[in-house]
Amino acid sequence: MSNQYIWDDINNKQDDDLSSLLNKPKLSKLTSHNPLEKIKKNLLMNMVWGIIIGALYVFMIIHFQIWQVQVSISIVLLFSLWALYTAWLQYKKLNTSVSSNSSLLSEMKRHYESIETWLNTQQKVALIIYPVSAAGGFMLGGVIGSGKSVELFMSKPIVILILVVTILILVPACYYLAKWMCNYSFGKHLKTLQQNIKDLESEK
């Protein structure tokens, strides 16, 4: 009996929730403890951290009355809110009911492609945000450390040079750190899902 036949047979029953379907005993080997459930759980953790970090940004905007820093942190906050919103959309997609006309293979592919696209989009947009974040953090640290205003602190050419070097170092560092964190949270589960897709395709 093929996995697709099992899927179609289960779809004729009342419970058509994807996570429930994939947890059926006959599909346990195929799902490897259901990678979609693992991804869903990690998405929730991603959102929780997003809320905590967003609250920290709000505190910094209110606490540090330095308009240059407030502007840069506000831009980073907007990115964080966008990232939180898109994570929520992905979380909701994993809760959608599966149509009885849909195949197990097509559902797995849909989820895999959606999550891959979401991760890639976040990483690309973040490349625009990292320089803003680095500049804001640099100015804030400089003002606190020197006790001067942003204008006075940034008036020396050497300080501008140090800022440029800081951005050139931090942007790739932050990018690869974020990529590693995404891979740690979702990578192995996406690989399991991809393997499940290959297993189903091999049955055709």
KOLPA-535854 format. One record per atom (N, C-alpha, C): x, y, z. Coordinates in steps of 0.001 Angstrom, whole numbers, plus 500000, padded with zeros to 6 digits. Layout:
BEGIN
XYZ...
//
This chain:
BEGIN
500844498808500000500000500000500000500882501246500000500688502154499049501537503341498937501172504375499976502124505267500253501875506363501188500772507276500678500726507473499341499682508330498777498295507714499004498193506374498884496918505716499128496492505887500573497460505750501487497166505937502915496648507340503149497332508299502512496936509715502659495497509928502185495176509425500991493840509597500445492789508925501311493156507751501869492218507031502720491930507810503993492977508392504575492797509174505800491982510422505522492167511019504348491464512257504005489955512074503936489501510836503771488067510576503719487428510593505100488257510667506146487764510677507513487586512098507993487009512280509153486616513602509629487802514502509914488835514014510542489956514851510944490894515051509774490896516268509205491742516531508055492831517529508366493181517710509635494279518588510013495601517936509643496513518721509010497739518150508475498597517488509538498755518149510685499609517581511721499043516272512245497712516187512332497079514961512796497267513842511784497122514208510503497286513206509455498696512626509437499668513518509603501044513068509515501491512267510728500706512330511803501051511590513021500409510200513052499688509847512004499096508514511946500193507461511962499988506341512653501031505311512778501621504847511455500774504698510417501269504196509146502207505175508454502144506439508879503009507440508257504168507839509163504316507159510291505339507567511256506744507477510667506982506434509890508300506296509286508550507395508275507523507732507509507662508746506475507934510114507072507257510447508157507328511799508696508498512018509637509123510970510130510242511108511064509890512061512200508831511715512936508351512503514056507824513867513610507317513935512399506645515096511843507484516370511885508290516615510868509117517829510829508285519102510834507064519046510301506217520243510290505847520678511703505651519725512595505358520071513985506571520726514643507760520219514318508987520813514861509165522239514350508916522436513061509033523760512469508015524710513085506807524215513295505759525029513904506152525464515314506718524547516075507152524859517443508254525910517438509212525770516520510318526717516451509867528079515926508857528092515082508272529358514644507666530105515830507026529362516710506440529976517904507533530579518780508631529840518976509747530359519752510360531586519077510424531546517756510929532678516981510091533925517244508777533759517308507887534891517557508010535417518981508171534505519933508330534922521333509578535793521484510687535341520898511919536126520950511762537442520203511011537418519101510754538642518346510023539682519178509063539239519977508310540146520857509223540715521945510062539863522520510981540314523583511971541341523039512547541045521892513524541961521287512843543263520865511631543151520312510888544344519930510608545248521118510265544639522256510013545411523485511289546115523945512430545452523771513717546062524128513998547281523255513684547175521964513874548307521055512984549489521457511760549207521830510840550265522259511403550973523494511923550184524431512534550763525644513701551676525279514545551245524363515707552037523967515295553331523282514260553263522450513776554459521765513277555493522761512580555012523782512025555920524800513120556419525747514019555539526124515009555863527158516118556778526645516617556514525438517732557301524905517197558395523974517193559612524477516662560736523720517724561312522773518138560497521841519116560893520820518458560603519473518095561630518742517233561421517581517859560512516527519188560609516323519834559741515329519706558269515728519895558010517014519771556646517531518313556194517484517404557084517828515978556755517800515516556395516394516013557134515404515644556847514010516158555479513584517422555198513872518009553915513455517335552740514159517077552887515458516430551796516194514981551617515727514325552720515370512952552631514866512895551838513562513894552048512705513962551292511446514157549802511735515043549506512676515276548106513064514012547518513692513299548326514480512052547867515102511009547531514041510908548373513015509957548102511928510283546780511229511579546533511027511986545255510439511595544094511346511807544263512649511474543206513612509970542915513609509163543971513499507710543794513453507290543090512164507949543453511060507670542784509790508058541305509870509229541028510441509687539643510591508728538850511484508241539499512538507291538856513446505978538546512727505525539500511925504272539315511178504390538178510158505503538144509427505677537086508429505835535710509091506455535691510284506556534429511031505174533960511450504328534892511847502945534559512228502171533998511040502386534582509863501725534079508656502148532640508366503445532363508525503925530997508322503320530048509350503233530511510580502657529693511655501205529346511336500461530324510846499050530098510499498923529121509338499828529198508373499778528310507216499925526851507646500714526617508670500915525249509140499703524724509893498728525583510183497505525169510866496335524981509913496530525293508631495423525215507692495007523774507450493730523585507199493218522253506900493605521857505490493748520584505294494145520061504004492923519643503220492829520110501998491703519737501147491773518259500819490623517638500749490590516204500426491076515943499011491136517003498195491616516850496827493129517031496719493754517393497830495196517631497808495952516352498113497102516189497493497931515014497760498922515321498865499378514284499523500384514436500563501631515090499998502029514670498802503224515206498168503090516703497906501965517122497363501778518539497041501729519390498304501147518844499383501095519587500643502495519766501240503278518701501207504645518793501718505461519785500911505320519739499590506048520662498724505633522097498999504345522313499188503831523665499440504439524240500711504450523436501775505016523908503042506529524125502932507201523206502288508657523314502150509042524585501389508383524813500246508696525982499419508342527274500134507237527279500877506801528472501592507802528860502681508252527873503454509191528145504543510560528538504002511003527878502934512277528225502307512257529661501791511172530044501142511032531406500615511035532425501743510330532102502833510264533001503995511649533222504590512406532156504774513744532263505346514672533085504452514637532809503147515502533524502210515151535007502145513860535323502157513426536722502108513876537472503347513717536849504520514145537494505753515642537792505743516427536850505271517875537030505257518301538132504290517610538251503160517947539284502182517557540672502685516363540790503269515921542086503792516802542515504955517235541548505756518075541856506918519397542495506502519892542180505310521138542773504824521036544293504700519825544796504468519605546237504392519561546844505793519090546058506754518890546547508121520174546522508942521040545555508702522246545418509509523108546692509555523359547379508425524159548613508500523500549693509360522169549788509284521437550767510089521572550429511569521436549161511888521555548710513269522962548947513805523968548625512982525358548817513403525665550293513628525168551154512742525409552597512878524740553147514135523502552711514395522790553161515589523488552723516860523925551474516886524639550961518059525972551662518257526655551955517155527943552649517224527772554050517803526773554775517300526539556140517794526120556136519262525255555190519626524816555107521019525991554805521943526806553848521564527975553508522372528955554666522470529125555379521354530041556515521348529575557650522239528277557932522188527718559001523018527827558652524499527482557429524841527560556997526242529010556978526724529907556473525880531305556361526273532034557691526360531734558590525440532448559873525402531760560971526196530461560828526403529714561869527090529427563077526208529698562941524905529475564036523964528191563793523170527759564828522449526613564673521561527041563872520332526082563392519577526397562637518360527204563490517392526814564766517252527499565651516321528981565808516678529253566027517957530650566180518391531422564866518281530792563797518681531449562485518644531791562077517210530885562380516272531069561971514875531819563008514045532293564065514664532921565159513898534336564825513418534997563865514037536358563515513654536367562481512523537204562670511504537285561717510386537606560293510823538448560160511863538825558818512321537616558052512852536681558796513454535469558155513985534606557651512833534508558441511766533756558020510574534383556769509975535716556755509927536426555592509383536162554351510223536201554517511535535941553388512433534511552877512249533564553809512051532175553412511815532054552575510547532709553013509478532667552274508205533257550878508379534381550800509058535030549495509297534130548602510155533496549204511153532584548454512027531430547854511227530868548668510329529761548190509493530234547066508574531418547244507978531950546227507058532214544902507765532528544962509047532776543731509816531471543125510328530596543977510867529388543473511527528336542955510555528216543579509389527158543144508447527334541684508033528493541271507502528638539844507167528591538944508393529134539442509528529112538632510754527680538371511197526858539413511179525445539269511567524687538387510581525012538537509299524341537736508263524598536249508476525850535886508672526184534465508827525719533919510180525700534785511190525169534355512485523672534074512375522942534983511712521498534796511523521218533561510675522052533336509657521894532167508796522113530884509596523135530903510462523413529737511309522242529475512251521697530539512832520584530396513769519345529851513062519091530317511840517950529810511067518141528338510740519367527991510366519662526592510052519530525709511292519941526259512448519836525509513704518373525269514074517531526279513843516123526180514220515286525389513219515589525562511915514716524995510891515419524046509923516754524159509824517482523432508793517271521927508780517486521285509931517399519817509960515969519328509727514990520131510167513590519744509963513179519927508504513728520962507858513472521147506429514122520028505618515298519577506058515961518468505371515142517182505501514563516971506690513709515800506888512484515883505999511892517063505926510722517271505074511084517051503611512263517549503214512717517356501840512931515879501529513464515131502496513661513699502304512331512976502171511343513413502965510004512819502864509416513046501487509661514241500942509180514569499591509834513636498564511148513425498711511866512545497793511349511114497894511030510680499136510500509329499338509174509148498618508321510163498697507027510092498020507185510137496513508103510967496039508313511067494584508862509771494014509635509051494819510224507784494334509163506705494149507995506896494760506926505906494625506197506013493295506364507182492632505638507399491376506212506537490256
//
